[in-house]
Amino acid sequence: MLFDEAFVQNVSEEPISGILKVVDLVNAHTHFEDGQWGEEDYDVFIEGYGLVITVIESFGLVTSIDPIEFSGYLDEDSSKLYRFFGALRKEFQEQATNLRLSYIKNHFSGTLGRTFAYEFSKGDLDRIQFLINELRDQIAKSPLIEADHKRRLIKRLETLQKELHKRMSDVDRFWGLVGDAGVVLGKLGKDAKPIVDRIREIADIVWRTQARSEELPSDSPTPLIETEKES
């Protein structure tokens, strides 16, 4: 198989840019030679097609490109698949560019104070950065977390750290981290406590900032992650 489990997991985390990576990999592994496509080309096309169609359907992505009606002839269907991937790349490159532009506009709007934004204190920002660095070290050194899961967690932390600013238009990625803590807790039980404790502290900081920005009561409870049940 051209697309292993780690690659598919990356695609599921960022489906639009992931589809572009699928297209690029398909193009890199197919070659039109002597006026025809080969069986290996066809196998790559079919595998890539199956993956992108599944991603589009699973994530409800919008595309104007119709599914292929296969003829059963290798060369004819390979040519259809080649054109399909070319059109797909153009369309999803436009979507990726628009998403990137939207993120940049939201970032600058939040920085300029023209739209609603959650605002962290410098002390809170510094503490979150410190906790993220500790989490990365603990996850990287943990012998209990599977390699693929470890890689996904560290990637999430790196992305979060890059996007962490004094003013943020949303804090969704933080709550995604809380979900990750629940998964780690479910897998490791009490052995996950050092990791979960730091994620809980990050969640507390984010919740205080969010509650203040949303003008919620100061005693609004923080969503909790329990490391062990009451006996």
N, C-alpha and C positions, 0 to 999 in steps of 0.2 A: 504493500500500500504506500502511495506517495505521501499521504497525509496521516501522520501518526497522532496519537492521543493528545500529546502536548500541543501540537499545532492546532488541532481542532478546538482545544480548550482556549487557546489564544483568540481564535476566531469568535468563539462564543462570548468572550469578554468585550470585544470591540467589533461587532458584526460588520459594520460598513467598511472599515479599513481592513478587516479580516477578509472580506470578499475580494478586495483588491489584491491582497497577498495570494489568495488562491489563484486568481487569474494570472498573476505574474509567474507563479510557480508552474502552472499549466503551460504557459507560453514558453517557459524556459526548457520544458521537457518534451515539447512536440516540435517536429521538423518536417516541413513539406519538401520531399525530395523526389527527384525524377518524375515530377508531375503527379504524385499521389501521396496519400497518407498511409502509414504502416499500422500494423496491429497494435504495436506499443503506443503509438500516438492515440489511437482510438481508446485504448484502456485508460490512458491518462485523462483524455477528454471526458470519458464517462464518469470516472471517479470524481473529477473536479465538478462536473455538472451535478452529480448527485449531492455533493457537499453544499454547493451554493444554493441549490433549490431548497434543500433542507433548512439552511440558515434563513433564507428569505421567508419561508413558510413559518418557521419556528418563532421568528422575531417580528413577523408582520411587516417586513420591509416593503416599501413601495417601489415598484418597477413597471415601466411601460413595455418591457420586453416579454414577448409571448414565449411560453414553453415550446420546446422543440417537438415536432411531429416526426418521429423516426421512420425511415423507409426500410431499414434492415440491411442496407448496403453500406459497407464500411466506409468507402471513400466519400459517398454522398453525405452520410451522417457526420463524418469527421469534418467536412467542409461547413455543414450547418453549425456544428459545435464551435468551430473556429470563429465563425461570424458572430455567434452568440456571445462568446467570451469577449470579443472586440467591442460589441455594443454594450455589454455589461460593464466593462472597464470604464468606458466613457461616461455612462450614466452614474455609476457609483463614485467615480472621481469627482463629479460635480456635487454629489451629495456630501462627500467627505469635505470638500472645499467649503461648502455652505455651512456645515457643522462647525468647522474650524473657525470660520468667520463669525458665526453666532457666538461661539465661546469667547473669542477675542473681544467682540462688542460688549458682551455681558461683563467680562472682566474689567474693561475700561469704564463702562458705565458705573459699575460698582465702585471703582477707584475714584471716579469723579463725583460720586454721590448723587447721580441723577436718577438712580433707581434704588429700590429697597435693597439693602445688603445687611448681612450679619457682620458685626464688627468685633474683632477680638482685641483684647488689650495686649500690649507688648509682652507682659509677663506670661499671659496665657499662651501666646504664640511660641515663646521661648520654651515653655514647659512642654507643649505638644511636640515641638521639634525634638526635644530631649527624649521624650517617651517613645517617639517613633524610632529614633536611633537605637534605643535600648531594645525595642521590639525586634528590629531587624537583626540585631546581634543574637538575641535569644532564639529567634526562629531559625537563623542560619546554623546555630550550634546544636539545636535540638536533635537528638538521635531518634526521637519518637515520631516526628512528623515526616510523612512520605515526601520523597524528593519533588514530585510534581506539585503537591499541595504546598510545600515549602516555597517553591518557585513562584506560585501564584500569589501567595501571601506577601512575599517580599516585593513582587511587582506592584501589588496594590499599595503597599506602603510607600514605595518610590514615587508612584503617581500622585498619591495624596500629598507627599512632601513637596513635590514640584508645584502643586496647585494651591498650597497653603499661603494665604495672604491675610493682611490685616482686615480687609473688607472682602467678603465673599457673597456672591449672589445666591448660593445655596450651600447646604452642608450635607448633601445626600451621600457623598463618598464616605463621610465619617460614619453614618449609620450603616453603610455597607460593611464597614470594618467591624461594627458590633455584630452583624450577622456572621462574619467570619469567626468571631470569637465564640459564638454559639456552636459552630461546626467543630472548632478545635476542642471545645469543652466536651462535646458529645463523643469525640474520638478518644480523647486522652483522660477525661475525668479530672480528678484532683491534680494530676501531673501538669495540667494546663494552667494552674493557678497563677504562676508568675506572669504568663502572657496575658491571661484574662484580666488580672489586676491592673495592668498598665492600659489595656484597652478600656476598662471601666473608668479609669481616671481621665482618659481622653474624652470619653462619652460624657462624664460629669462636666468637664470644661465646656464642651460643645453645647450641652443642654443648658447650662447657665447663660451662655451667650445667646442661644436661640430664644430662651424664655424671656430674657431681657429685651431682645429685639422685637419679639412678638407681643410684648407687654403682658405676659402671663403673670399670675401671682408668684411672688418670690419663693413661696414654699411648694411650687409645683414639683411633684416627684420626678426623679430622674429614671428613665428606663434602665432597669437593672439586669445584670448578668450574674446569676448565682453560680458559685463554684461548687457548692454542695448543698444538698437538701437538709432541711431541718429534721432532726431525728425525733 
